[in-house]
Amino acid sequence: MDFSVIEGHRSIARQQELYRDGKSQIDGIIQRGRHNLIPAEAVDLLPYPATLNGVNVWADRQRFCVLAGLMYA
């Protein structure tokens, strides 16, 4: 399965932005995540291509589940 790495290391400012937007439960100050380490110990992946059979990747839970299963394996 093709995929893209969309984010690796996150600065404290970026982590706080995601926290404020409700996209992360880690604020980057009180609690640091694996993205905040140097080098980062986490990456965010996105199935590729962005649209498949007319379905946008963000709405395609099945593709994310398949990708997660492949990474887990």
mmCIF file of the N, C-alpha and C atoms, coordinates in Angstrom:
data_MODEL
# 
_entry.id   MODEL 
# 
loop_
_atom_site.group_PDB 
_atom_site.id 
_atom_site.type_symbol 
_atom_site.label_atom_id 
_atom_site.label_alt_id 
_atom_site.label_comp_id 
_atom_site.label_asym_id 
_atom_site.label_entity_id 
_atom_site.label_seq_id 
_atom_site.pdbx_PDB_ins_code 
_atom_site.Cartn_x 
_atom_site.Cartn_y 
_atom_site.Cartn_z 
_atom_site.occupancy 
_atom_site.B_iso_or_equiv 
_atom_site.pdbx_formal_charge 
_atom_site.auth_seq_id 
_atom_site.auth_comp_id 
_atom_site.auth_asym_id 
_atom_site.auth_atom_id 
_atom_site.pdbx_PDB_model_num 
ATOM 1   N N  . MET A 1 1  ? 0.848   -1.180 0.000  1.00 0.00 ? 1  MET A N  1 
ATOM 2   C CA . MET A 1 1  ? 0.000   0.000  0.000  1.00 0.00 ? 1  MET A CA 1 
ATOM 3   C C  . MET A 1 1  ? 0.884   1.230  0.000  1.00 0.00 ? 1  MET A C  1 
ATOM 4   N N  . ASP A 1 2  ? 0.582   2.162  -0.863 1.00 0.00 ? 2  ASP A N  1 
ATOM 5   C CA . ASP A 1 2  ? 1.325   3.419  -0.898 1.00 0.00 ? 2  ASP A CA 1 
ATOM 6   C C  . ASP A 1 2  ? 0.820   4.348  0.195  1.00 0.00 ? 2  ASP A C  1 
ATOM 7   N N  . PHE A 1 3  ? 1.746   5.117  0.777  1.00 0.00 ? 3  PHE A N  1 
ATOM 8   C CA . PHE A 1 3  ? 1.372   6.084  1.803  1.00 0.00 ? 3  PHE A CA 1 
ATOM 9   C C  . PHE A 1 3  ? 2.371   7.222  1.803  1.00 0.00 ? 3  PHE A C  1 
ATOM 10  N N  . SER A 1 4  ? 1.991   8.305  2.450  1.00 0.00 ? 4  SER A N  1 
ATOM 11  C CA . SER A 1 4  ? 2.863   9.463  2.612  1.00 0.00 ? 4  SER A CA 1 
ATOM 12  C C  . SER A 1 4  ? 3.066   9.711  4.094  1.00 0.00 ? 4  SER A C  1 
ATOM 13  N N  . VAL A 1 5  ? 4.265   10.156 4.456  1.00 0.00 ? 5  VAL A N  1 
ATOM 14  C CA . VAL A 1 5  ? 4.517   10.625 5.807  1.00 0.00 ? 5  VAL A CA 1 
ATOM 15  C C  . VAL A 1 5  ? 4.142   12.104 5.808  1.00 0.00 ? 5  VAL A C  1 
ATOM 16  N N  . ILE A 1 6  ? 3.157   12.472 6.608  1.00 0.00 ? 6  ILE A N  1 
ATOM 17  C CA . ILE A 1 6  ? 2.701   13.860 6.585  1.00 0.00 ? 6  ILE A CA 1 
ATOM 18  C C  . ILE A 1 6  ? 3.263   14.684 7.735  1.00 0.00 ? 6  ILE A C  1 
ATOM 19  N N  . GLU A 1 7  ? 3.771   14.021 8.783  1.00 0.00 ? 7  GLU A N  1 
ATOM 20  C CA . GLU A 1 7  ? 4.383   14.775 9.875  1.00 0.00 ? 7  GLU A CA 1 
ATOM 21  C C  . GLU A 1 7  ? 5.261   13.858 10.709 1.00 0.00 ? 7  GLU A C  1 
ATOM 22  N N  . GLY A 1 8  ? 6.421   14.377 11.071 1.00 0.00 ? 8  GLY A N  1 
ATOM 23  C CA . GLY A 1 8  ? 7.345   13.665 11.951 1.00 0.00 ? 8  GLY A CA 1 
ATOM 24  C C  . GLY A 1 8  ? 7.542   14.485 13.202 1.00 0.00 ? 8  GLY A C  1 
ATOM 25  N N  . HIS A 1 9  ? 8.680   15.171 13.287 1.00 0.00 ? 9  HIS A N  1 
ATOM 26  C CA . HIS A 1 9  ? 8.945   16.013 14.451 1.00 0.00 ? 9  HIS A CA 1 
ATOM 27  C C  . HIS A 1 9  ? 7.967   17.185 14.510 1.00 0.00 ? 9  HIS A C  1 
ATOM 28  N N  . ARG A 1 10 ? 7.493   17.479 15.727 1.00 0.00 ? 10 ARG A N  1 
ATOM 29  C CA . ARG A 1 10 ? 6.616   18.624 15.940 1.00 0.00 ? 10 ARG A CA 1 
ATOM 30  C C  . ARG A 1 10 ? 7.266   19.582 16.924 1.00 0.00 ? 10 ARG A C  1 
ATOM 31  N N  . SER A 1 11 ? 7.307   20.835 16.554 1.00 0.00 ? 11 SER A N  1 
ATOM 32  C CA . SER A 1 11 ? 7.773   21.859 17.486 1.00 0.00 ? 11 SER A CA 1 
ATOM 33  C C  . SER A 1 11 ? 6.731   22.010 18.598 1.00 0.00 ? 11 SER A C  1 
ATOM 34  N N  . ILE A 1 12 ? 7.123   22.650 19.676 1.00 0.00 ? 12 ILE A N  1 
ATOM 35  C CA . ILE A 1 12 ? 6.188   22.888 20.768 1.00 0.00 ? 12 ILE A CA 1 
ATOM 36  C C  . ILE A 1 12 ? 5.015   23.741 20.273 1.00 0.00 ? 12 ILE A C  1 
ATOM 37  N N  . ALA A 1 13 ? 5.309   24.746 19.443 1.00 0.00 ? 13 ALA A N  1 
ATOM 38  C CA . ALA A 1 13 ? 4.242   25.597 18.909 1.00 0.00 ? 13 ALA A CA 1 
ATOM 39  C C  . ALA A 1 13 ? 3.244   24.787 18.086 1.00 0.00 ? 13 ALA A C  1 
ATOM 40  N N  . ARG A 1 14 ? 3.748   23.887 17.238 1.00 0.00 ? 14 ARG A N  1 
ATOM 41  C CA . ARG A 1 14 ? 2.861   23.046 16.422 1.00 0.00 ? 14 ARG A CA 1 
ATOM 42  C C  . ARG A 1 14 ? 2.053   22.106 17.308 1.00 0.00 ? 14 ARG A C  1 
ATOM 43  N N  . GLN A 1 15 ? 2.687   21.536 18.335 1.00 0.00 ? 15 GLN A N  1 
ATOM 44  C CA . GLN A 1 15 ? 1.984   20.629 19.239 1.00 0.00 ? 15 GLN A CA 1 
ATOM 45  C C  . GLN A 1 15 ? 0.871   21.361 19.972 1.00 0.00 ? 15 GLN A C  1 
ATOM 46  N N  . GLN A 1 16 ? 1.140   22.596 20.416 1.00 0.00 ? 16 GLN A N  1 
ATOM 47  C CA . GLN A 1 16 ? 0.121   23.375 21.102 1.00 0.00 ? 16 GLN A CA 1 
ATOM 48  C C  . GLN A 1 16 ? -1.026  23.743 20.168 1.00 0.00 ? 16 GLN A C  1 
ATOM 49  N N  . GLU A 1 17 ? -0.712  24.008 18.911 1.00 0.00 ? 17 GLU A N  1 
ATOM 50  C CA . GLU A 1 17 ? -1.754  24.296 17.918 1.00 0.00 ? 17 GLU A CA 1 
ATOM 51  C C  . GLU A 1 17 ? -2.698  23.106 17.772 1.00 0.00 ? 17 GLU A C  1 
ATOM 52  N N  . LEU A 1 18 ? -2.130  21.917 17.635 1.00 0.00 ? 18 LEU A N  1 
ATOM 53  C CA . LEU A 1 18 ? -2.952  20.708 17.512 1.00 0.00 ? 18 LEU A CA 1 
ATOM 54  C C  . LEU A 1 18 ? -3.768  20.465 18.774 1.00 0.00 ? 18 LEU A C  1 
ATOM 55  N N  . TYR A 1 19 ? -3.169  20.745 19.932 1.00 0.00 ? 19 TYR A N  1 
ATOM 56  C CA . TYR A 1 19 ? -3.860  20.584 21.209 1.00 0.00 ? 19 TYR A CA 1 
ATOM 57  C C  . TYR A 1 19 ? -5.042  21.551 21.304 1.00 0.00 ? 19 TYR A C  1 
ATOM 58  N N  . ARG A 1 20 ? -4.824  22.820 20.960 1.00 0.00 ? 20 ARG A N  1 
ATOM 59  C CA . ARG A 1 20 ? -5.892  23.824 20.988 1.00 0.00 ? 20 ARG A CA 1 
ATOM 60  C C  . ARG A 1 20 ? -7.030  23.473 20.036 1.00 0.00 ? 20 ARG A C  1 
ATOM 61  N N  . ASP A 1 21 ? -6.676  22.890 18.872 1.00 0.00 ? 21 ASP A N  1 
ATOM 62  C CA . ASP A 1 21 ? -7.685  22.523 17.878 1.00 0.00 ? 21 ASP A CA 1 
ATOM 63  C C  . ASP A 1 21 ? -8.391  21.211 18.200 1.00 0.00 ? 21 ASP A C  1 
ATOM 64  N N  . GLY A 1 22 ? -7.996  20.560 19.301 1.00 0.00 ? 22 GLY A N  1 
ATOM 65  C CA . GLY A 1 22 ? -8.618  19.296 19.698 1.00 0.00 ? 22 GLY A CA 1 
ATOM 66  C C  . GLY A 1 22 ? -8.146  18.105 18.887 1.00 0.00 ? 22 GLY A C  1 
ATOM 67  N N  . LYS A 1 23 ? -7.025  18.252 18.179 1.00 0.00 ? 23 LYS A N  1 
ATOM 68  C CA . LYS A 1 23 ? -6.508  17.168 17.342 1.00 0.00 ? 23 LYS A CA 1 
ATOM 69  C C  . LYS A 1 23 ? -5.446  16.345 18.057 1.00 0.00 ? 23 LYS A C  1 
ATOM 70  N N  . SER A 1 24 ? -5.084  16.744 19.281 1.00 0.00 ? 24 SER A N  1 
ATOM 71  C CA . SER A 1 24 ? -4.120  16.005 20.093 1.00 0.00 ? 24 SER A CA 1 
ATOM 72  C C  . SER A 1 24 ? -4.500  16.169 21.551 1.00 0.00 ? 24 SER A C  1 
ATOM 73  N N  . GLN A 1 25 ? -4.222  15.151 22.344 1.00 0.00 ? 25 GLN A N  1 
ATOM 74  C CA . GLN A 1 25 ? -4.470  15.219 23.776 1.00 0.00 ? 25 GLN A CA 1 
ATOM 75  C C  . GLN A 1 25 ? -3.202  15.590 24.530 1.00 0.00 ? 25 GLN A C  1 
ATOM 76  N N  . ILE A 1 26 ? -2.125  15.818 23.807 1.00 0.00 ? 26 ILE A N  1 
ATOM 77  C CA . ILE A 1 26 ? -0.831  16.157 24.393 1.00 0.00 ? 26 ILE A CA 1 
ATOM 78  C C  . ILE A 1 26 ? -0.542  17.620 24.091 1.00 0.00 ? 26 ILE A C  1 
ATOM 79  N N  . ASP A 1 27 ? -0.229  18.404 25.134 1.00 0.00 ? 27 ASP A N  1 
ATOM 80  C CA . ASP A 1 27 ? -0.036  19.836 24.942 1.00 0.00 ? 27 ASP A CA 1 
ATOM 81  C C  . ASP A 1 27 ? 1.384   20.229 24.550 1.00 0.00 ? 27 ASP A C  1 
ATOM 82  N N  . GLY A 1 28 ? 2.357   19.353 24.738 1.00 0.00 ? 28 GLY A N  1 
ATOM 83  C CA . GLY A 1 28 ? 3.731   19.648 24.356 1.00 0.00 ? 28 GLY A CA 1 
ATOM 84  C C  . GLY A 1 28 ? 4.547   20.297 25.449 1.00 0.00 ? 28 GLY A C  1 
ATOM 85  N N  . ILE A 1 29 ? 3.909   20.754 26.515 1.00 0.00 ? 29 ILE A N  1 
ATOM 86  C CA . ILE A 1 29 ? 4.639   21.383 27.617 1.00 0.00 ? 29 ILE A CA 1 
ATOM 87  C C  . ILE A 1 29 ? 4.567   20.501 28.860 1.00 0.00 ? 29 ILE A C  1 
ATOM 88  N N  . ILE A 1 30 ? 3.349   20.306 29.386 1.00 0.00 ? 30 ILE A N  1 
ATOM 89  C CA . ILE A 1 30 ? 3.185   19.447 30.558 1.00 0.00 ? 30 ILE A CA 1 
ATOM 90  C C  . ILE A 1 30 ? 3.456   18.001 30.174 1.00 0.00 ? 30 ILE A C  1 
ATOM 91  N N  . GLN A 1 31 ? 2.954   17.615 29.043 1.00 0.00 ? 31 GLN A N  1 
ATOM 92  C CA . GLN A 1 31 ? 3.155   16.253 28.545 1.00 0.00 ? 31 GLN A CA 1 
ATOM 93  C C  . GLN A 1 31 ? 3.710   16.327 27.136 1.00 0.00 ? 31 GLN A C  1 
ATOM 94  N N  . ARG A 1 32 ? 4.844   15.706 26.927 1.00 0.00 ? 32 ARG A N  1 
ATOM 95  C CA . ARG A 1 32 ? 5.437   15.665 25.588 1.00 0.00 ? 32 ARG A CA 1 
ATOM 96  C C  . ARG A 1 32 ? 5.179   14.303 24.962 1.00 0.00 ? 32 ARG A C  1 
ATOM 97  N N  . GLY A 1 33 ? 4.963   14.325 23.667 1.00 0.00 ? 33 GLY A N  1 
ATOM 98  C CA . GLY A 1 33 ? 4.711   13.094 22.945 1.00 0.00 ? 33 GLY A CA 1 
ATOM 99  C C  . GLY A 1 33 ? 5.941   12.655 22.168 1.00 0.00 ? 33 GLY A C  1 
ATOM 100 N N  . ARG A 1 34 ? 5.829   11.556 21.498 1.00 0.00 ? 34 ARG A N  1 
ATOM 101 C CA . ARG A 1 34 ? 6.934   11.010 20.704 1.00 0.00 ? 34 ARG A CA 1 
ATOM 102 C C  . ARG A 1 34 ? 7.274   11.881 19.505 1.00 0.00 ? 34 ARG A C  1 
ATOM 103 N N  . HIS A 1 35 ? 6.314   12.689 19.065 1.00 0.00 ? 35 HIS A N  1 
ATOM 104 C CA . HIS A 1 35 ? 6.579   13.629 17.974 1.00 0.00 ? 35 HIS A CA 1 
ATOM 105 C C  . HIS A 1 35 ? 7.511   14.746 18.423 1.00 0.00 ? 35 HIS A C  1 
ATOM 106 N N  . ASN A 1 36 ? 7.518   15.042 19.730 1.00 0.00 ? 36 ASN A N  1 
ATOM 107 C CA . ASN A 1 36 ? 8.264   16.186 20.249 1.00 0.00 ? 36 ASN A CA 1 
ATOM 108 C C  . ASN A 1 36 ? 9.720   15.877 20.549 1.00 0.00 ? 36 ASN A C  1 
ATOM 109 N N  . LEU A 1 37 ? 10.122  14.624 20.443 1.00 0.00 ? 37 LEU A N  1 
ATOM 110 C CA . LEU A 1 37 ? 11.503  14.243 20.696 1.00 0.00 ? 37 LEU A CA 1 
ATOM 111 C C  . LEU A 1 37 ? 12.365  14.540 19.475 1.00 0.00 ? 37 LEU A C  1 
ATOM 112 N N  . ILE A 1 38 ? 13.652  14.664 19.702 1.00 0.00 ? 38 ILE A N  1 
ATOM 113 C CA . ILE A 1 38 ? 14.603  14.846 18.599 1.00 0.00 ? 38 ILE A CA 1 
ATOM 114 C C  . ILE A 1 38 ? 15.613  13.713 18.681 1.00 0.00 ? 38 ILE A C  1 
ATOM 115 N N  . PRO A 1 39 ? 15.662  12.825 17.713 1.00 0.00 ? 39 PRO A N  1 
ATOM 116 C CA . PRO A 1 39 ? 14.737  12.715 16.574 1.00 0.00 ? 39 PRO A CA 1 
ATOM 117 C C  . PRO A 1 39 ? 13.377  12.199 17.028 1.00 0.00 ? 39 PRO A C  1 
ATOM 118 N N  . ALA A 1 40 ? 12.368  12.495 16.244 1.00 0.00 ? 40 ALA A N  1 
ATOM 119 C CA . ALA A 1 40 ? 11.005  12.063 16.558 1.00 0.00 ? 40 ALA A CA 1 
ATOM 120 C C  . ALA A 1 40 ? 10.925  10.548 16.566 1.00 0.00 ? 40 ALA A C  1 
ATOM 121 N N  . GLU A 1 41 ? 10.132  10.021 17.480 1.00 0.00 ? 41 GLU A N  1 
ATOM 122 C CA . GLU A 1 41 ? 9.898   8.580  17.554 1.00 0.00 ? 41 GLU A CA 1 
ATOM 123 C C  . GLU A 1 41 ? 8.522   8.220  17.010 1.00 0.00 ? 41 GLU A C  1 
ATOM 124 N N  . ALA A 1 42 ? 7.862   9.177  16.359 1.00 0.00 ? 42 ALA A N  1 
ATOM 125 C CA . ALA A 1 42 ? 6.531   8.945  15.804 1.00 0.00 ? 42 ALA A CA 1 
ATOM 126 C C  . ALA A 1 42 ? 6.397   9.695  14.485 1.00 0.00 ? 42 ALA A C  1 
ATOM 127 N N  . VAL A 1 43 ? 5.591   9.157  13.609 1.00 0.00 ? 43 VAL A N  1 
ATOM 128 C CA . VAL A 1 43 ? 5.250   9.821  12.351 1.00 0.00 ? 43 VAL A CA 1 
ATOM 129 C C  . VAL A 1 43 ? 3.752   9.652  12.116 1.00 0.00 ? 43 VAL A C  1 
ATOM 130 N N  . ASP A 1 44 ? 3.177   10.569 11.368 1.00 0.00 ? 44 ASP A N  1 
ATOM 131 C CA . ASP A 1 44 ? 1.784   10.453 10.946 1.00 0.00 ? 44 ASP A CA 1 
ATOM 132 C C  . ASP A 1 44 ? 1.789   10.042 9.482  1.00 0.00 ? 44 ASP A C  1 
ATOM 133 N N  . LEU A 1 45 ? 1.001   9.034  9.177  1.00 0.00 ? 45 LEU A N  1 
ATOM 134 C CA . LEU A 1 45 ? 0.943   8.490  7.818  1.00 0.00 ? 45 LEU A CA 1 
ATOM 135 C C  . LEU A 1 45 ? -0.425  8.741  7.207  1.00 0.00 ? 45 LEU A C  1 
ATOM 136 N N  . LEU A 1 46 ? -0.446  8.857  5.896  1.00 0.00 ? 46 LEU A N  1 
ATOM 137 C CA . LEU A 1 46 ? -1.677  9.076  5.154  1.00 0.00 ? 46 LEU A CA 1 
ATOM 138 C C  . LEU A 1 46 ? -1.681  8.135  3.955  1.00 0.00 ? 46 LEU A C  1 
ATOM 139 N N  . PRO A 1 47 ? -2.735  7.314  3.801  1.00 0.00 ? 47 PRO A N  1 
ATOM 140 C CA . PRO A 1 47 ? -2.805  6.458  2.622  1.00 0.00 ? 47 PRO A CA 1 
ATOM 141 C C  . PRO A 1 47 ? -2.751  7.303  1.345  1.00 0.00 ? 47 PRO A C  1 
ATOM 142 N N  . TYR A 1 48 ? -2.113  6.784  0.327  1.00 0.00 ? 48 TYR A N  1 
ATOM 143 C CA . TYR A 1 48 ? -1.951  7.473  -0.945 1.00 0.00 ? 48 TYR A CA 1 
ATOM 144 C C  . TYR A 1 48 ? -2.647  6.657  -2.018 1.00 0.00 ? 48 TYR A C  1 
ATOM 145 N N  . PRO A 1 49 ? -3.305  7.219  -2.977 1.00 0.00 ? 49 PRO A N  1 
ATOM 146 C CA . PRO A 1 49 ? -3.507  8.623  -3.294 1.00 0.00 ? 49 PRO A CA 1 
ATOM 147 C C  . PRO A 1 49 ? -4.608  9.234  -2.419 1.00 0.00 ? 49 PRO A C  1 
ATOM 148 N N  . ALA A 1 50 ? -4.725  10.560 -2.490 1.00 0.00 ? 50 ALA A N  1 
ATOM 149 C CA . ALA A 1 50 ? -5.679  11.293 -1.656 1.00 0.00 ? 50 ALA A CA 1 
ATOM 150 C C  . ALA A 1 50 ? -7.129  10.946 -1.987 1.00 0.00 ? 50 ALA A C  1 
ATOM 151 N N  . THR A 1 51 ? -7.392  10.594 -3.218 1.00 0.00 ? 51 THR A N  1 
ATOM 152 C CA . THR A 1 51 ? -8.740  10.186 -3.624 1.00 0.00 ? 51 THR A CA 1 
ATOM 153 C C  . THR A 1 51 ? -8.645  8.854  -4.349 1.00 0.00 ? 51 THR A C  1 
ATOM 154 N N  . LEU A 1 52 ? -9.478  7.920  -3.954 1.00 0.00 ? 52 LEU A N  1 
ATOM 155 C CA . LEU A 1 52 ? -9.494  6.600  -4.587 1.00 0.00 ? 52 LEU A CA 1 
ATOM 156 C C  . LEU A 1 52 ? -10.943 6.221  -4.847 1.00 0.00 ? 52 LEU A C  1 
ATOM 157 N N  . ASN A 1 53 ? -11.258 5.916  -6.098 1.00 0.00 ? 53 ASN A N  1 
ATOM 158 C CA . ASN A 1 53 ? -12.629 5.585  -6.498 1.00 0.00 ? 53 ASN A CA 1 
ATOM 159 C C  . ASN A 1 53 ? -13.618 6.665  -6.069 1.00 0.00 ? 53 ASN A C  1 
ATOM 160 N N  . GLY A 1 54 ? -13.193 7.917  -6.147 1.00 0.00 ? 54 GLY A N  1 
ATOM 161 C CA . GLY A 1 54 ? -14.061 9.035  -5.821 1.00 0.00 ? 54 GLY A CA 1 
ATOM 162 C C  . GLY A 1 54 ? -14.231 9.308  -4.336 1.00 0.00 ? 54 GLY A C  1 
ATOM 163 N N  . VAL A 1 55 ? -13.532 8.548  -3.477 1.00 0.00 ? 55 VAL A N  1 
ATOM 164 C CA . VAL A 1 55 ? -13.653 8.739  -2.029 1.00 0.00 ? 55 VAL A CA 1 
ATOM 165 C C  . VAL A 1 55 ? -12.403 9.445  -1.520 1.00 0.00 ? 55 VAL A C  1 
ATOM 166 N N  . ASN A 1 56 ? -12.599 10.564 -0.821 1.00 0.00 ? 56 ASN A N  1 
ATOM 167 C CA . ASN A 1 56 ? -11.497 11.307 -0.228 1.00 0.00 ? 56 ASN A CA 1 
ATOM 168 C C  . ASN A 1 56 ? -10.893 10.494 0.903  1.00 0.00 ? 56 ASN A C  1 
ATOM 169 N N  . VAL A 1 57 ? -9.570  10.507 1.001  1.00 0.00 ? 57 VAL A N  1 
ATOM 170 C CA . VAL A 1 57 ? -8.865  9.678  1.973  1.00 0.00 ? 57 VAL A CA 1 
ATOM 171 C C  . VAL A 1 57 ? -9.317  9.949  3.406  1.00 0.00 ? 57 VAL A C  1 
ATOM 172 N N  . TRP A 1 58 ? -9.637  11.205 3.743  1.00 0.00 ? 58 TRP A N  1 
ATOM 173 C CA . TRP A 1 58 ? -10.037 11.528 5.120  1.00 0.00 ? 58 TRP A CA 1 
ATOM 174 C C  . TRP A 1 58 ? -11.372 10.900 5.486  1.00 0.00 ? 58 TRP A C  1 
ATOM 175 N N  . ALA A 1 59 ? -12.173 10.532 4.497  1.00 0.00 ? 59 ALA A N  1 
ATOM 176 C CA . ALA A 1 59 ? -13.467 9.894  4.742  1.00 0.00 ? 59 ALA A CA 1 
ATOM 177 C C  . ALA A 1 59 ? -13.390 8.377  4.591  1.00 0.00 ? 59 ALA A C  1 
ATOM 178 N N  . ASP A 1 60 ? -12.218 7.851  4.303  1.00 0.00 ? 60 ASP A N  1 
ATOM 179 C CA . ASP A 1 60 ? -12.061 6.427  3.990  1.00 0.00 ? 60 ASP A CA 1 
ATOM 180 C C  . ASP A 1 60 ? -11.421 5.683  5.167  1.00 0.00 ? 60 ASP A C  1 
ATOM 181 N N  . ARG A 1 61 ? -12.235 5.397  6.176  1.00 0.00 ? 61 ARG A N  1 
ATOM 182 C CA . ARG A 1 61 ? -11.749 4.725  7.385  1.00 0.00 ? 61 ARG A CA 1 
ATOM 183 C C  . ARG A 1 61 ? -11.110 3.364  7.072  1.00 0.00 ? 61 ARG A C  1 
ATOM 184 N N  . GLN A 1 62 ? -11.637 2.660  6.096  1.00 0.00 ? 62 GLN A N  1 
ATOM 185 C CA . GLN A 1 62 ? -11.120 1.338  5.747  1.00 0.00 ? 62 GLN A CA 1 
ATOM 186 C C  . GLN A 1 62 ? -9.653  1.415  5.310  1.00 0.00 ? 62 GLN A C  1 
ATOM 187 N N  . ARG A 1 63 ? -9.303  2.407  4.510  1.00 0.00 ? 63 ARG A N  1 
ATOM 188 C CA . ARG A 1 63 ? -7.907  2.539  4.061  1.00 0.00 ? 63 ARG A CA 1 
ATOM 189 C C  . ARG A 1 63 ? -6.976  2.832  5.231  1.00 0.00 ? 63 ARG A C  1 
ATOM 190 N N  . PHE A 1 64 ? -7.427  3.667  6.172  1.00 0.00 ? 64 PHE A N  1 
ATOM 191 C CA . PHE A 1 64 ? -6.614  3.949  7.360  1.00 0.00 ? 64 PHE A CA 1 
ATOM 192 C C  . PHE A 1 64 ? -6.431  2.678  8.192  1.00 0.00 ? 64 PHE A C  1 
ATOM 193 N N  . CYS A 1 65 ? -7.491  1.889  8.316  1.00 0.00 ? 65 CYS A N  1 
ATOM 194 C CA . CYS A 1 65 ? -7.414  0.640  9.089  1.00 0.00 ? 65 CYS A CA 1 
ATOM 195 C C  . CYS A 1 65 ? -6.461  -0.360 8.429  1.00 0.00 ? 65 CYS A C  1 
ATOM 196 N N  . VAL A 1 66 ? -6.512  -0.457 7.115  1.00 0.00 ? 66 VAL A N  1 
ATOM 197 C CA . VAL A 1 66 ? -5.591  -1.352 6.400  1.00 0.00 ? 66 VAL A CA 1 
ATOM 198 C C  . VAL A 1 66 ? -4.156  -0.887 6.598  1.00 0.00 ? 66 VAL A C  1 
ATOM 199 N N  . LEU A 1 67 ? -3.903  0.405  6.453  1.00 0.00 ? 67 LEU A N  1 
ATOM 200 C CA . LEU A 1 67 ? -2.558  0.935  6.648  1.00 0.00 ? 67 LEU A CA 1 
ATOM 201 C C  . LEU A 1 67 ? -2.081  0.683  8.071  1.00 0.00 ? 67 LEU A C  1 
ATOM 202 N N  . ALA A 1 68 ? -2.930  0.911  9.060  1.00 0.00 ? 68 ALA A N  1 
ATOM 203 C CA . ALA A 1 68 ? -2.560  0.659  10.456 1.00 0.00 ? 68 ALA A CA 1 
ATOM 204 C C  . ALA A 1 68 ? -2.223  -0.815 10.658 1.00 0.00 ? 68 ALA A C  1 
ATOM 205 N N  . GLY A 1 69 ? -3.000  -1.694 10.068 1.00 0.00 ? 69 GLY A N  1 
ATOM 206 C CA . GLY A 1 69 ? -2.720  -3.135 10.178 1.00 0.00 ? 69 GLY A CA 1 
ATOM 207 C C  . GLY A 1 69 ? -1.384  -3.502 9.553  1.00 0.00 ? 69 GLY A C  1 
ATOM 208 N N  . LEU A 1 70 ? -1.078  -2.904 8.409  1.00 0.00 ? 70 LEU A N  1 
ATOM 209 C CA . LEU A 1 70 ? 0.213   -3.182 7.764  1.00 0.00 ? 70 LEU A CA 1 
ATOM 210 C C  . LEU A 1 70 ? 1.373   -2.683 8.627  1.00 0.00 ? 70 LEU A C  1 
ATOM 211 N N  . MET A 1 71 ? 1.227   -1.512 9.230  1.00 0.00 ? 71 MET A N  1 
ATOM 212 C CA . MET A 1 71 ? 2.296   -0.987 10.093 1.00 0.00 ? 71 MET A CA 1 
ATOM 213 C C  . MET A 1 71 ? 2.452   -1.856 11.331 1.00 0.00 ? 71 MET A C  1 
ATOM 214 N N  . TYR A 1 72 ? 1.339   -2.304 11.882 1.00 0.00 ? 72 TYR A N  1 
ATOM 215 C CA . TYR A 1 72 ? 1.377   -3.157 13.063 1.00 0.00 ? 72 TYR A CA 1 
ATOM 216 C C  . TYR A 1 72 ? 2.066   -4.487 12.762 1.00 0.00 ? 72 TYR A C  1 
ATOM 217 N N  . ALA A 1 73 ? 1.773   -5.035 11.572 1.00 0.00 ? 73 ALA A N  1 
ATOM 218 C CA . ALA A 1 73 ? 2.370   -6.324 11.183 1.00 0.00 ? 73 ALA A CA 1 
ATOM 219 C C  . ALA A 1 73 ? 3.866   -6.184 11.010 1.00 0.00 ? 73 ALA A C  1 
# 
